[in-house]
Amino acid sequence: MGKQDTVEMKGVVDELLPGTTFRIQLETGAFIIAHLSGKMRMHQIRLTVGDEVKVEMSPYDLTKGRIIYRF
């Protein structure tokens, strides 16, 4: 399984959780728990409630994800 085997969706940050994790509401209406990707941490990109983000998820567990882009 490589990086090509991921599901990407857009969502909105709903809640800030401890440990740089976030609760994201996807465009389908579902809620997932996501953390920041390494590049976003490296470039110190901050997120607040209401930010639109792109989330990458594994097809095996669609309840957890990685935030890869902030719009």
CHARMM internal coordinates of N, CA and C (Angstrom, degrees):
IC EDIT
DIST 1 N 1 CA 1.4490
DIST 1 CA 1 C 1.5221
ANGL 1 N 1 CA 1 C 108.73
DIST 1 C 2 N 1.3102
ANGL 1 CA 1 C 2 N 117.08
DIHE 1 N 1 CA 1 C 2 N 126.46
DIST 2 N 2 CA 1.4480
ANGL 1 C 2 N 2 CA 121.64
DIHE 1 CA 1 C 2 N 2 CA -179.27
DIST 2 CA 2 C 1.5114
ANGL 2 N 2 CA 2 C 111.45
DIHE 1 C 2 N 2 CA 2 C -114.91
DIST 2 C 3 N 1.3263
ANGL 2 CA 2 C 3 N 115.82
DIHE 2 N 2 CA 2 C 3 N -168.63
DIST 3 N 3 CA 1.4567
ANGL 2 C 3 N 3 CA 120.16
DIHE 2 CA 2 C 3 N 3 CA -179.61
DIST 3 CA 3 C 1.5205
ANGL 3 N 3 CA 3 C 112.11
DIHE 2 C 3 N 3 CA 3 C -68.71
DIST 3 C 4 N 1.3262
ANGL 3 CA 3 C 4 N 117.84
DIHE 3 N 3 CA 3 C 4 N -19.64
DIST 4 N 4 CA 1.4574
ANGL 3 C 4 N 4 CA 120.16
DIHE 3 CA 3 C 4 N 4 CA -179.31
DIST 4 CA 4 C 1.5249
ANGL 4 N 4 CA 4 C 111.51
DIHE 3 C 4 N 4 CA 4 C -72.49
DIST 4 C 5 N 1.3222
ANGL 4 CA 4 C 5 N 118.06
DIHE 4 N 4 CA 4 C 5 N -17.92
DIST 5 N 5 CA 1.4599
ANGL 4 C 5 N 5 CA 121.69
DIHE 4 CA 4 C 5 N 5 CA -177.10
DIST 5 CA 5 C 1.5289
ANGL 5 N 5 CA 5 C 111.29
DIHE 4 C 5 N 5 CA 5 C -91.23
DIST 5 C 6 N 1.3232
ANGL 5 CA 5 C 6 N 117.59
DIHE 5 N 5 CA 5 C 6 N 52.47
DIST 6 N 6 CA 1.4578
ANGL 5 C 6 N 6 CA 121.00
DIHE 5 CA 5 C 6 N 6 CA 179.17
DIST 6 CA 6 C 1.5203
ANGL 6 N 6 CA 6 C 109.53
DIHE 5 C 6 N 6 CA 6 C -126.33
DIST 6 C 7 N 1.3284
ANGL 6 CA 6 C 7 N 114.76
DIHE 6 N 6 CA 6 C 7 N 160.35
DIST 7 N 7 CA 1.4577
ANGL 6 C 7 N 7 CA 122.39
DIHE 6 CA 6 C 7 N 7 CA 176.68
DIST 7 CA 7 C 1.5205
ANGL 7 N 7 CA 7 C 106.71
DIHE 6 C 7 N 7 CA 7 C -109.22
DIST 7 C 8 N 1.3307
ANGL 7 CA 7 C 8 N 117.83
DIHE 7 N 7 CA 7 C 8 N 124.37
DIST 8 N 8 CA 1.4541
ANGL 7 C 8 N 8 CA 121.87
DIHE 7 CA 7 C 8 N 8 CA 178.71
DIST 8 CA 8 C 1.5225
ANGL 8 N 8 CA 8 C 109.28
DIHE 7 C 8 N 8 CA 8 C -108.58
DIST 8 C 9 N 1.3525
ANGL 8 CA 8 C 9 N 115.10
DIHE 8 N 8 CA 8 C 9 N 133.50
DIST 9 N 9 CA 1.4606
ANGL 8 C 9 N 9 CA 120.57
DIHE 8 CA 8 C 9 N 9 CA 178.57
DIST 9 CA 9 C 1.5163
ANGL 9 N 9 CA 9 C 108.88
DIHE 8 C 9 N 9 CA 9 C -141.27
DIST 9 C 10 N 1.3258
ANGL 9 CA 9 C 10 N 115.61
DIHE 9 N 9 CA 9 C 10 N 159.58
DIST 10 N 10 CA 1.4593
ANGL 9 C 10 N 10 CA 121.07
DIHE 9 CA 9 C 10 N 10 CA 174.70
DIST 10 CA 10 C 1.5206
ANGL 10 N 10 CA 10 C 108.70
DIHE 9 C 10 N 10 CA 10 C -96.51
DIST 10 C 11 N 1.3295
ANGL 10 CA 10 C 11 N 115.26
DIHE 10 N 10 CA 10 C 11 N 151.63
DIST 11 N 11 CA 1.4484
ANGL 10 C 11 N 11 CA 120.21
DIHE 10 CA 10 C 11 N 11 CA 178.76
DIST 11 CA 11 C 1.5155
ANGL 11 N 11 CA 11 C 111.12
DIHE 10 C 11 N 11 CA 11 C -159.70
DIST 11 C 12 N 1.3276
ANGL 11 CA 11 C 12 N 115.13
DIHE 11 N 11 CA 11 C 12 N -178.62
DIST 12 N 12 CA 1.4635
ANGL 11 C 12 N 12 CA 122.74
DIHE 11 CA 11 C 12 N 12 CA -179.58
DIST 12 CA 12 C 1.5244
ANGL 12 N 12 CA 12 C 107.97
DIHE 11 C 12 N 12 CA 12 C -126.65
DIST 12 C 13 N 1.3452
ANGL 12 CA 12 C 13 N 116.08
DIHE 12 N 12 CA 12 C 13 N 137.09
DIST 13 N 13 CA 1.4592
ANGL 12 C 13 N 13 CA 120.60
DIHE 12 CA 12 C 13 N 13 CA 178.09
DIST 13 CA 13 C 1.5242
ANGL 13 N 13 CA 13 C 108.09
DIHE 12 C 13 N 13 CA 13 C -68.33
DIST 13 C 14 N 1.3344
ANGL 13 CA 13 C 14 N 116.01
DIHE 13 N 13 CA 13 C 14 N 122.96
DIST 14 N 14 CA 1.4589
ANGL 13 C 14 N 14 CA 121.92
DIHE 13 CA 13 C 14 N 14 CA -177.39
DIST 14 CA 14 C 1.5254
ANGL 14 N 14 CA 14 C 111.66
DIHE 13 C 14 N 14 CA 14 C -100.92
DIST 14 C 15 N 1.3393
ANGL 14 CA 14 C 15 N 117.26
DIHE 14 N 14 CA 14 C 15 N -36.57
DIST 15 N 15 CA 1.4639
ANGL 14 C 15 N 15 CA 120.51
DIHE 14 CA 14 C 15 N 15 CA -176.01
DIST 15 CA 15 C 1.5305
ANGL 15 N 15 CA 15 C 109.05
DIHE 14 C 15 N 15 CA 15 C -153.48
DIST 15 C 16 N 1.3445
ANGL 15 CA 15 C 16 N 115.66
DIHE 15 N 15 CA 15 C 16 N 142.56
DIST 16 N 16 CA 1.4571
ANGL 15 C 16 N 16 CA 121.76
DIHE 15 CA 15 C 16 N 16 CA 175.13
DIST 16 CA 16 C 1.5200
ANGL 16 N 16 CA 16 C 108.27
DIHE 15 C 16 N 16 CA 16 C -92.90
DIST 16 C 17 N 1.3272
ANGL 16 CA 16 C 17 N 117.24
DIHE 16 N 16 CA 16 C 17 N 129.10
DIST 17 N 17 CA 1.4571
ANGL 16 C 17 N 17 CA 122.71
DIHE 16 CA 16 C 17 N 17 CA -179.63
DIST 17 CA 17 C 1.5252
ANGL 17 N 17 CA 17 C 108.86
DIHE 16 C 17 N 17 CA 17 C -115.90
DIST 17 C 18 N 1.3324
ANGL 17 CA 17 C 18 N 118.78
DIHE 17 N 17 CA 17 C 18 N 161.61
DIST 18 N 18 CA 1.4661
ANGL 17 C 18 N 18 CA 120.14
DIHE 17 CA 17 C 18 N 18 CA -179.94
DIST 18 CA 18 C 1.5282
ANGL 18 N 18 CA 18 C 112.81
DIHE 17 C 18 N 18 CA 18 C -64.89
DIST 18 C 19 N 1.3296
ANGL 18 CA 18 C 19 N 115.95
DIHE 18 N 18 CA 18 C 19 N 154.01
DIST 19 N 19 CA 1.4589
ANGL 18 C 19 N 19 CA 121.09
DIHE 18 CA 18 C 19 N 19 CA 176.17
DIST 19 CA 19 C 1.5136
ANGL 19 N 19 CA 19 C 113.31
DIHE 18 C 19 N 19 CA 19 C 77.12
DIST 19 C 20 N 1.3172
ANGL 19 CA 19 C 20 N 117.49
DIHE 19 N 19 CA 19 C 20 N 35.06
DIST 20 N 20 CA 1.4788
ANGL 19 C 20 N 20 CA 124.31
DIHE 19 CA 19 C 20 N 20 CA -178.17
DIST 20 CA 20 C 1.5291
ANGL 20 N 20 CA 20 C 112.35
DIHE 19 C 20 N 20 CA 20 C 49.76
DIST 20 C 21 N 1.3240
ANGL 20 CA 20 C 21 N 116.61
DIHE 20 N 20 CA 20 C 21 N 40.86
DIST 21 N 21 CA 1.4574
ANGL 20 C 21 N 21 CA 121.52
DIHE 20 CA 20 C 21 N 21 CA 171.97
DIST 21 CA 21 C 1.5245
ANGL 21 N 21 CA 21 C 108.15
DIHE 20 C 21 N 21 CA 21 C -111.56
DIST 21 C 22 N 1.2989
ANGL 21 CA 21 C 22 N 115.93
DIHE 21 N 21 CA 21 C 22 N 156.02
DIST 22 N 22 CA 1.4537
ANGL 21 C 22 N 22 CA 121.95
DIHE 21 CA 21 C 22 N 22 CA -173.62
DIST 22 CA 22 C 1.5183
ANGL 22 N 22 CA 22 C 109.37
DIHE 21 C 22 N 22 CA 22 C -139.49
DIST 22 C 23 N 1.3400
ANGL 22 CA 22 C 23 N 115.73
DIHE 22 N 22 CA 22 C 23 N 149.54
DIST 23 N 23 CA 1.4573
ANGL 22 C 23 N 23 CA 120.11
DIHE 22 CA 22 C 23 N 23 CA 170.76
DIST 23 CA 23 C 1.5178
ANGL 23 N 23 CA 23 C 106.15
DIHE 22 C 23 N 23 CA 23 C -98.00
DIST 23 C 24 N 1.3197
ANGL 23 CA 23 C 24 N 115.97
DIHE 23 N 23 CA 23 C 24 N 123.56
DIST 24 N 24 CA 1.4621
ANGL 23 C 24 N 24 CA 122.92
DIHE 23 CA 23 C 24 N 24 CA -174.18
DIST 24 CA 24 C 1.5188
ANGL 24 N 24 CA 24 C 109.16
DIHE 23 C 24 N 24 CA 24 C -114.10
DIST 24 C 25 N 1.3383
ANGL 24 CA 24 C 25 N 116.01
DIHE 24 N 24 CA 24 C 25 N 133.69
DIST 25 N 25 CA 1.4624
ANGL 24 C 25 N 25 CA 120.17
DIHE 24 CA 24 C 25 N 25 CA 171.55
DIST 25 CA 25 C 1.5131
ANGL 25 N 25 CA 25 C 107.05
DIHE 24 C 25 N 25 CA 25 C -97.58
DIST 25 C 26 N 1.3337
ANGL 25 CA 25 C 26 N 115.91
DIHE 25 N 25 CA 25 C 26 N 116.96
DIST 26 N 26 CA 1.4582
ANGL 25 C 26 N 26 CA 121.29
DIHE 25 CA 25 C 26 N 26 CA -179.11
DIST 26 CA 26 C 1.5175
ANGL 26 N 26 CA 26 C 110.84
DIHE 25 C 26 N 26 CA 26 C -75.45
DIST 26 C 27 N 1.3228
ANGL 26 CA 26 C 27 N 115.97
DIHE 26 N 26 CA 26 C 27 N 166.13
DIST 27 N 27 CA 1.4714
ANGL 26 C 27 N 27 CA 119.92
DIHE 26 CA 26 C 27 N 27 CA -179.93
DIST 27 CA 27 C 1.5152
ANGL 27 N 27 CA 27 C 111.92
DIHE 26 C 27 N 27 CA 27 C -66.28
DIST 27 C 28 N 1.3410
ANGL 27 CA 27 C 28 N 117.64
DIHE 27 N 27 CA 27 C 28 N -15.66
DIST 28 N 28 CA 1.4650
ANGL 27 C 28 N 28 CA 121.06
DIHE 27 CA 27 C 28 N 28 CA 176.02
DIST 28 CA 28 C 1.5256
ANGL 28 N 28 CA 28 C 112.27
DIHE 27 C 28 N 28 CA 28 C -83.26
DIST 28 C 29 N 1.3557
ANGL 28 CA 28 C 29 N 116.64
DIHE 28 N 28 CA 28 C 29 N -10.85
DIST 29 N 29 CA 1.4549
ANGL 28 C 29 N 29 CA 121.03
DIHE 28 CA 28 C 29 N 29 CA -179.04
DIST 29 CA 29 C 1.5126
ANGL 29 N 29 CA 29 C 113.65
DIHE 28 C 29 N 29 CA 29 C 101.37
DIST 29 C 30 N 1.3325
ANGL 29 CA 29 C 30 N 117.95
DIHE 29 N 29 CA 29 C 30 N -10.58
DIST 30 N 30 CA 1.4656
ANGL 29 C 30 N 30 CA 121.75
DIHE 29 CA 29 C 30 N 30 CA 179.75
DIST 30 CA 30 C 1.5265
ANGL 30 N 30 CA 30 C 110.08
DIHE 29 C 30 N 30 CA 30 C -78.09
DIST 30 C 31 N 1.3332
ANGL 30 CA 30 C 31 N 116.40
DIHE 30 N 30 CA 30 C 31 N 153.91
DIST 31 N 31 CA 1.4550
ANGL 30 C 31 N 31 CA 122.62
DIHE 30 CA 30 C 31 N 31 CA 176.87
DIST 31 CA 31 C 1.5208
ANGL 31 N 31 CA 31 C 109.52
DIHE 30 C 31 N 31 CA 31 C -107.88
DIST 31 C 32 N 1.3448
ANGL 31 CA 31 C 32 N 116.44
DIHE 31 N 31 CA 31 C 32 N 137.87
DIST 32 N 32 CA 1.4612
ANGL 31 C 32 N 32 CA 121.23
DIHE 31 CA 31 C 32 N 32 CA 175.26
DIST 32 CA 32 C 1.5208
ANGL 32 N 32 CA 32 C 108.98
DIHE 31 C 32 N 32 CA 32 C -133.95
DIST 32 C 33 N 1.3330
ANGL 32 CA 32 C 33 N 115.91
DIHE 32 N 32 CA 32 C 33 N 165.12
DIST 33 N 33 CA 1.4530
ANGL 32 C 33 N 33 CA 123.00
DIHE 32 CA 32 C 33 N 33 CA 173.66
DIST 33 CA 33 C 1.5257
ANGL 33 N 33 CA 33 C 107.22
DIHE 32 C 33 N 33 CA 33 C -103.23
DIST 33 C 34 N 1.3455
ANGL 33 CA 33 C 34 N 116.86
DIHE 33 N 33 CA 33 C 34 N 129.39
DIST 34 N 34 CA 1.4593
ANGL 33 C 34 N 34 CA 120.00
DIHE 33 CA 33 C 34 N 34 CA -177.50
DIST 34 CA 34 C 1.5230
ANGL 34 N 34 CA 34 C 110.05
DIHE 33 C 34 N 34 CA 34 C -135.99
DIST 34 C 35 N 1.3249
ANGL 34 CA 34 C 35 N 115.28
DIHE 34 N 34 CA 34 C 35 N 153.59
DIST 35 N 35 CA 1.4629
ANGL 34 C 35 N 35 CA 121.52
DIHE 34 CA 34 C 35 N 35 CA 175.70
DIST 35 CA 35 C 1.5199
ANGL 35 N 35 CA 35 C 108.97
DIHE 34 C 35 N 35 CA 35 C -119.90
DIST 35 C 36 N 1.3382
ANGL 35 CA 35 C 36 N 116.44
DIHE 35 N 35 CA 35 C 36 N 166.79
DIST 36 N 36 CA 1.4585
ANGL 35 C 36 N 36 CA 121.45
DIHE 35 CA 35 C 36 N 36 CA -178.70
DIST 36 CA 36 C 1.5180
ANGL 36 N 36 CA 36 C 110.99
DIHE 35 C 36 N 36 CA 36 C -76.31
DIST 36 C 37 N 1.3175
ANGL 36 CA 36 C 37 N 116.96
DIHE 36 N 36 CA 36 C 37 N 145.40
DIST 37 N 37 CA 1.4613
ANGL 36 C 37 N 37 CA 120.63
DIHE 36 CA 36 C 37 N 37 CA 174.56
DIST 37 CA 37 C 1.5281
ANGL 37 N 37 CA 37 C 109.30
DIHE 36 C 37 N 37 CA 37 C -75.52
DIST 37 C 38 N 1.3029
ANGL 37 CA 37 C 38 N 115.63
DIHE 37 N 37 CA 37 C 38 N 165.27
DIST 38 N 38 CA 1.4594
ANGL 37 C 38 N 38 CA 120.94
DIHE 37 CA 37 C 38 N 38 CA -177.52
DIST 38 CA 38 C 1.5125
ANGL 38 N 38 CA 38 C 113.35
DIHE 37 C 38 N 38 CA 38 C -62.82
DIST 38 C 39 N 1.3334
ANGL 38 CA 38 C 39 N 117.99
DIHE 38 N 38 CA 38 C 39 N -38.99
DIST 39 N 39 CA 1.4647
ANGL 38 C 39 N 39 CA 121.01
DIHE 38 CA 38 C 39 N 39 CA 179.58
DIST 39 CA 39 C 1.5262
ANGL 39 N 39 CA 39 C 111.40
DIHE 38 C 39 N 39 CA 39 C -65.07
DIST 39 C 40 N 1.3372
ANGL 39 CA 39 C 40 N 117.03
DIHE 39 N 39 CA 39 C 40 N -36.77
DIST 40 N 40 CA 1.4623
ANGL 39 C 40 N 40 CA 119.56
DIHE 39 CA 39 C 40 N 40 CA 179.37
DIST 40 CA 40 C 1.5242
ANGL 40 N 40 CA 40 C 110.61
DIHE 39 C 40 N 40 CA 40 C -69.85
DIST 40 C 41 N 1.3321
ANGL 40 CA 40 C 41 N 117.41
DIHE 40 N 40 CA 40 C 41 N -35.84
DIST 41 N 41 CA 1.4654
ANGL 40 C 41 N 41 CA 120.37
DIHE 40 CA 40 C 41 N 41 CA 175.31
DIST 41 CA 41 C 1.5245
ANGL 41 N 41 CA 41 C 110.68
DIHE 40 C 41 N 41 CA 41 C -67.47
DIST 41 C 42 N 1.3351
ANGL 41 CA 41 C 42 N 115.97
DIHE 41 N 41 CA 41 C 42 N -41.66
DIST 42 N 42 CA 1.4630
ANGL 41 C 42 N 42 CA 120.86
DIHE 41 CA 41 C 42 N 42 CA -177.17
DIST 42 CA 42 C 1.5351
ANGL 42 N 42 CA 42 C 111.11
DIHE 41 C 42 N 42 CA 42 C -63.60
DIST 42 C 43 N 1.3190
ANGL 42 CA 42 C 43 N 117.13
DIHE 42 N 42 CA 42 C 43 N -38.31
DIST 43 N 43 CA 1.4670
ANGL 42 C 43 N 43 CA 120.99
DIHE 42 CA 42 C 43 N 43 CA -179.12
DIST 43 CA 43 C 1.5319
ANGL 43 N 43 CA 43 C 112.17
DIHE 42 C 43 N 43 CA 43 C -93.39
DIST 43 C 44 N 1.3273
ANGL 43 CA 43 C 44 N 116.96
DIHE 43 N 43 CA 43 C 44 N 9.14
DIST 44 N 44 CA 1.4719
ANGL 43 C 44 N 44 CA 124.76
DIHE 43 CA 43 C 44 N 44 CA 175.29
DIST 44 CA 44 C 1.5266
ANGL 44 N 44 CA 44 C 112.41
DIHE 43 C 44 N 44 CA 44 C 51.98
DIST 44 C 45 N 1.3257
ANGL 44 CA 44 C 45 N 115.76
DIHE 44 N 44 CA 44 C 45 N 49.22
DIST 45 N 45 CA 1.4605
ANGL 44 C 45 N 45 CA 121.38
DIHE 44 CA 44 C 45 N 45 CA 176.38
DIST 45 CA 45 C 1.5199
ANGL 45 N 45 CA 45 C 107.99
DIHE 44 C 45 N 45 CA 45 C -83.49
DIST 45 C 46 N 1.3165
ANGL 45 CA 45 C 46 N 117.17
DIHE 45 N 45 CA 45 C 46 N 125.13
DIST 46 N 46 CA 1.4622
ANGL 45 C 46 N 46 CA 123.34
DIHE 45 CA 45 C 46 N 46 CA -177.06
DIST 46 CA 46 C 1.5211
ANGL 46 N 46 CA 46 C 110.34
DIHE 45 C 46 N 46 CA 46 C -98.76
DIST 46 C 47 N 1.3225
ANGL 46 CA 46 C 47 N 116.00
DIHE 46 N 46 CA 46 C 47 N 147.69
DIST 47 N 47 CA 1.4562
ANGL 46 C 47 N 47 CA 121.96
DIHE 46 CA 46 C 47 N 47 CA 177.36
DIST 47 CA 47 C 1.5160
ANGL 47 N 47 CA 47 C 109.70
DIHE 46 C 47 N 47 CA 47 C -122.17
DIST 47 C 48 N 1.3190
ANGL 47 CA 47 C 48 N 116.44
DIHE 47 N 47 CA 47 C 48 N 145.75
DIST 48 N 48 CA 1.4532
ANGL 47 C 48 N 48 CA 122.35
DIHE 47 CA 47 C 48 N 48 CA 174.26
DIST 48 CA 48 C 1.5285
ANGL 48 N 48 CA 48 C 108.37
DIHE 47 C 48 N 48 CA 48 C -129.91
DIST 48 C 49 N 1.3125
ANGL 48 CA 48 C 49 N 115.88
DIHE 48 N 48 CA 48 C 49 N 170.22
DIST 49 N 49 CA 1.4630
ANGL 48 C 49 N 49 CA 121.34
DIHE 48 CA 48 C 49 N 49 CA 179.44
DIST 49 CA 49 C 1.5280
ANGL 49 N 49 CA 49 C 108.76
DIHE 48 C 49 N 49 CA 49 C -63.39
DIST 49 C 50 N 1.3193
ANGL 49 CA 49 C 50 N 115.67
DIHE 49 N 49 CA 49 C 50 N 131.45
DIST 50 N 50 CA 1.4635
ANGL 49 C 50 N 50 CA 121.43
DIHE 49 CA 49 C 50 N 50 CA 179.34
DIST 50 CA 50 C 1.5117
ANGL 50 N 50 CA 50 C 113.98
DIHE 49 C 50 N 50 CA 50 C 101.42
DIST 50 C 51 N 1.3357
ANGL 50 CA 50 C 51 N 118.65
DIHE 50 N 50 CA 50 C 51 N -10.37
DIST 51 N 51 CA 1.4598
ANGL 50 C 51 N 51 CA 121.38
DIHE 50 CA 50 C 51 N 51 CA 178.75
DIST 51 CA 51 C 1.5286
ANGL 51 N 51 CA 51 C 110.52
DIHE 50 C 51 N 51 CA 51 C -69.11
DIST 51 C 52 N 1.3350
ANGL 51 CA 51 C 52 N 116.59
DIHE 51 N 51 CA 51 C 52 N 139.40
DIST 52 N 52 CA 1.4601
ANGL 51 C 52 N 52 CA 121.18
DIHE 51 CA 51 C 52 N 52 CA 174.64
DIST 52 CA 52 C 1.5176
ANGL 52 N 52 CA 52 C 108.45
DIHE 51 C 52 N 52 CA 52 C -88.02
DIST 52 C 53 N 1.3266
ANGL 52 CA 52 C 53 N 116.70
DIHE 52 N 52 CA 52 C 53 N 133.36
DIST 53 N 53 CA 1.4601
ANGL 52 C 53 N 53 CA 121.84
DIHE 52 CA 52 C 53 N 53 CA -175.40
DIST 53 CA 53 C 1.5262
ANGL 53 N 53 CA 53 C 110.06
DIHE 52 C 53 N 53 CA 53 C -135.50
DIST 53 C 54 N 1.3394
ANGL 53 CA 53 C 54 N 114.72
DIHE 53 N 53 CA 53 C 54 N 161.74
DIST 54 N 54 CA 1.4617
ANGL 53 C 54 N 54 CA 122.08
DIHE 53 CA 53 C 54 N 54 CA 171.56
DIST 54 CA 54 C 1.5165
ANGL 54 N 54 CA 54 C 106.55
DIHE 53 C 54 N 54 CA 54 C -107.04
DIST 54 C 55 N 1.3295
ANGL 54 CA 54 C 55 N 116.81
DIHE 54 N 54 CA 54 C 55 N 128.75
DIST 55 N 55 CA 1.4662
ANGL 54 C 55 N 55 CA 122.75
DIHE 54 CA 54 C 55 N 55 CA -175.33
DIST 55 CA 55 C 1.5211
ANGL 55 N 55 CA 55 C 109.05
DIHE 54 C 55 N 55 CA 55 C -116.10
DIST 55 C 56 N 1.3203
ANGL 55 CA 55 C 56 N 115.55
DIHE 55 N 55 CA 55 C 56 N 138.67
DIST 56 N 56 CA 1.4660
ANGL 55 C 56 N 56 CA 122.78
DIHE 55 CA 55 C 56 N 56 CA 177.96
DIST 56 CA 56 C 1.5239
ANGL 56 N 56 CA 56 C 107.49
DIHE 55 C 56 N 56 CA 56 C -110.56
DIST 56 C 57 N 1.3472
ANGL 56 CA 56 C 57 N 116.89
DIHE 56 N 56 CA 56 C 57 N 128.90
DIST 57 N 57 CA 1.4594
ANGL 56 C 57 N 57 CA 121.29
DIHE 56 CA 56 C 57 N 57 CA -177.93
DIST 57 CA 57 C 1.5137
ANGL 57 N 57 CA 57 C 110.19
DIHE 56 C 57 N 57 CA 57 C -129.25
DIST 57 C 58 N 1.3254
ANGL 57 CA 57 C 58 N 115.91
DIHE 57 N 57 CA 57 C 58 N 153.15
DIST 58 N 58 CA 1.4543
ANGL 57 C 58 N 58 CA 121.56
DIHE 57 CA 57 C 58 N 58 CA 173.99
DIST 58 CA 58 C 1.5318
ANGL 58 N 58 CA 58 C 108.16
DIHE 57 C 58 N 58 CA 58 C -78.80
DIST 58 C 59 N 1.3212
ANGL 58 CA 58 C 59 N 118.00
DIHE 58 N 58 CA 58 C 59 N 142.83
DIST 59 N 59 CA 1.4673
ANGL 58 C 59 N 59 CA 118.47
DIHE 58 CA 58 C 59 N 59 CA 178.26
DIST 59 CA 59 C 1.5293
ANGL 59 N 59 CA 59 C 112.54
DIHE 58 C 59 N 59 CA 59 C -68.26
DIST 59 C 60 N 1.3289
ANGL 59 CA 59 C 60 N 117.81
DIHE 59 N 59 CA 59 C 60 N -12.90
DIST 60 N 60 CA 1.4625
ANGL 59 C 60 N 60 CA 121.26
DIHE 59 CA 59 C 60 N 60 CA -178.89
DIST 60 CA 60 C 1.5241
ANGL 60 N 60 CA 60 C 112.75
DIHE 59 C 60 N 60 CA 60 C -85.46
DIST 60 C 61 N 1.3439
ANGL 60 CA 60 C 61 N 117.64
DIHE 60 N 60 CA 60 C 61 N -29.36
DIST 61 N 61 CA 1.4610
ANGL 60 C 61 N 61 CA 120.92
DIHE 60 CA 60 C 61 N 61 CA -179.76
DIST 61 CA 61 C 1.5232
ANGL 61 N 61 CA 61 C 108.09
DIHE 60 C 61 N 61 CA 61 C -136.92
DIST 61 C 62 N 1.3051
ANGL 61 CA 61 C 62 N 116.84
DIHE 61 N 61 CA 61 C 62 N 98.10
DIST 62 N 62 CA 1.4580
ANGL 61 C 62 N 62 CA 121.94
DIHE 61 CA 61 C 62 N 62 CA -176.07
DIST 62 CA 62 C 1.5226
ANGL 62 N 62 CA 62 C 113.24
DIHE 61 C 62 N 62 CA 62 C -88.54
DIST 62 C 63 N 1.3519
ANGL 62 CA 62 C 63 N 117.72
DIHE 62 N 62 CA 62 C 63 N 14.72
DIST 63 N 63 CA 1.4592
ANGL 62 C 63 N 63 CA 120.63
DIHE 62 CA 62 C 63 N 63 CA 177.96
DIST 63 CA 63 C 1.5231
ANGL 63 N 63 CA 63 C 111.77
DIHE 62 C 63 N 63 CA 63 C -102.47
DIST 63 C 64 N 1.3299
ANGL 63 CA 63 C 64 N 117.68
DIHE 63 N 63 CA 63 C 64 N -7.89
DIST 64 N 64 CA 1.4579
ANGL 63 C 64 N 64 CA 122.14
DIHE 63 CA 63 C 64 N 64 CA 179.95
DIST 64 CA 64 C 1.5191
ANGL 64 N 64 CA 64 C 108.69
DIHE 63 C 64 N 64 CA 64 C -128.83
DIST 64 C 65 N 1.3420
ANGL 64 CA 64 C 65 N 115.92
DIHE 64 N 64 CA 64 C 65 N 150.20
DIST 65 N 65 CA 1.4522
ANGL 64 C 65 N 65 CA 118.22
DIHE 64 CA 64 C 65 N 65 CA -178.45
DIST 65 CA 65 C 1.5124
ANGL 65 N 65 CA 65 C 112.78
DIHE 64 C 65 N 65 CA 65 C -156.31
DIST 65 C 66 N 1.3306
ANGL 65 CA 65 C 66 N 114.76
DIHE 65 N 65 CA 65 C 66 N -179.08
DIST 66 N 66 CA 1.4591
ANGL 65 C 66 N 66 CA 123.65
DIHE 65 CA 65 C 66 N 66 CA -179.79
DIST 66 CA 66 C 1.5173
ANGL 66 N 66 CA 66 C 107.66
DIHE 65 C 66 N 66 CA 66 C -127.64
DIST 66 C 67 N 1.3195
ANGL 66 CA 66 C 67 N 117.26
DIHE 66 N 66 CA 66 C 67 N 128.60
DIST 67 N 67 CA 1.4719
ANGL 66 C 67 N 67 CA 121.85
DIHE 66 CA 66 C 67 N 67 CA 178.98
DIST 67 CA 67 C 1.5189
ANGL 67 N 67 CA 67 C 107.30
DIHE 66 C 67 N 67 CA 67 C -81.93
DIST 67 C 68 N 1.3349
ANGL 67 CA 67 C 68 N 116.53
DIHE 67 N 67 CA 67 C 68 N 121.42
DIST 68 N 68 CA 1.4629
ANGL 67 C 68 N 68 CA 119.61
DIHE 67 CA 67 C 68 N 68 CA -175.87
DIST 68 CA 68 C 1.5242
ANGL 68 N 68 CA 68 C 113.24
DIHE 67 C 68 N 68 CA 68 C -113.06
DIST 68 C 69 N 1.3436
ANGL 68 CA 68 C 69 N 118.96
DIHE 68 N 68 CA 68 C 69 N -12.69
DIST 69 N 69 CA 1.4550
ANGL 68 C 69 N 69 CA 120.23
DIHE 68 CA 68 C 69 N 69 CA -177.38
DIST 69 CA 69 C 1.5297
ANGL 69 N 69 CA 69 C 110.17
DIHE 68 C 69 N 69 CA 69 C -157.79
DIST 69 C 70 N 1.3449
ANGL 69 CA 69 C 70 N 116.39
DIHE 69 N 69 CA 69 C 70 N 139.95
DIST 70 N 70 CA 1.4640
ANGL 69 C 70 N 70 CA 121.29
DIHE 69 CA 69 C 70 N 70 CA 174.22
DIST 70 CA 70 C 1.5205
ANGL 70 N 70 CA 70 C 107.85
DIHE 69 C 70 N 70 CA 70 C -113.59
DIST 70 C 71 N 1.3287
ANGL 70 CA 70 C 71 N 116.95
DIHE 70 N 70 CA 70 C 71 N 129.55
DIST 71 N 71 CA 1.4715
ANGL 70 C 71 N 71 CA 121.75
DIHE 70 CA 70 C 71 N 71 CA -179.38
DIST 71 CA 71 C 1.5037
ANGL 71 N 71 CA 71 C 110.95
DIHE 70 C 71 N 71 CA 71 C -86.15
END
COOR INIT
IC SEED 1 N 1 CA 1 C
IC BUILD
